Amino acid sequence: MAGVNWQIQIVALKALDDLGNGNNADLIAAIDYAANTNLHIRLTSNSWGGGPPSIAMRNAIQRAGNNGQLFICAAGNDTLDIDFIPVNPASLNLSNQITVASISPFGTLS
């Protein structure tokens, strides 16, 4: 595949098992690795989440931001208003965070 930027590199980090299960400690370790590695990872795309917001997760994402990293995360595909029903990490609302939602072909939330 070729695009407009021939210098882009992708690094895959695995923090969940084959069924998509994991814990905050493993996710935080992956965030910290991406923020601190000498690979100069500028952003992470995090299509995972669940459970209530976590202070430890918040701190890890802030550390990544302090290293100049953008943290993109999924709002979840449950059509929930995460302003009223907070979801980790989508509801953390940090300056280096972009929370995205998916939509159906009809323009409604997935």
N, C-alpha and C positions, 0 to 999 in steps of 0.2 A: 504494500500500500504506500502511496506517495501523497504528500500534501504540500502545502505552501512553505513549510518549515522543515528542512532536511536535517535539522539538528535536534529534533525532539527525541527523547528517550523515555521509555516506559519501564518502571520497576514494579514488579508484582510482590506484594507482601501478604503473607497468609497468616491471619490471626483467628480464623474460625475453622472448625473441623469440616469434614466433607458433607455434613448435614446442615451446615450453616450455624452451628451452635458454638458458643464461646463465652468468655467472661470479660469483664472490664479490664482485668489485669493484662490479659493477652492483647486486647485492643490498644490499651495505653502503651504497652511495650512496642507495638508496631508504629504508633504515632510518634513516640520518642525516637525510635530508630530512624524513621523517615525525616524527622526534624534535625537529627544530629549526625547523620551519615555524611561522609565527604562527597556523596553523589550530588549534592546541591539540589535536592528535590524541592521544587517550588510550590507544588500543590499536591494534595491527595484527594482522590475521589472515593468517598466512603458510603457505599450502598448497603449499609447495615444500620441497625438501631433497635431500640426497645428498652422498656423499663423506664423508671423515673430518672430525671437528670441526676448526674453524679458530679460531686465536687472534684473527685480525682480526675474524671474525664475532662471537666472544665479546665483544670490546671494543666493537663497534658496538651489540650488544644491551644491554650494560651501560650505555653512554652513554644509550641510550633510557630505560633504567630510572632513571638519574640525573635524567632530565627528567620522571619520573613516568609513563612509558609502559609498558603491559603488552604483552608479546610472546607471541602465541599461535602455536604452530607444529605442524605435522603430524609424527606419529611415523613416518609412512610406511605404505604399504599392502602391506608385504612379510612380515608376521607374524614379523618379527625381534625378538629381545629386545635392545633398543637399550642395555641395561645391559652386555651382553656384546659386541655388535657396534655400536659407536657410529656415529651418523649425524648429520651437520651439518644444521641447528642443534638438532635434537630432543634430543641427548644432552648439551647444554651445562650443563643443570641450574642455571640462574640464578634469583635471587630474583624477578625480574619476568617469568619465563617460565612458560607453561603449555603442556605438550606433550599433544596429544590424538591418539587413534587412532580409526579408523572401524571399525564392526562391520557384519557382514552381517545380513540379516533373521533369521538363526538365532542371533545373539548371539556368533558367532565373529569373530575378527579378519579384516578384509578382506585 
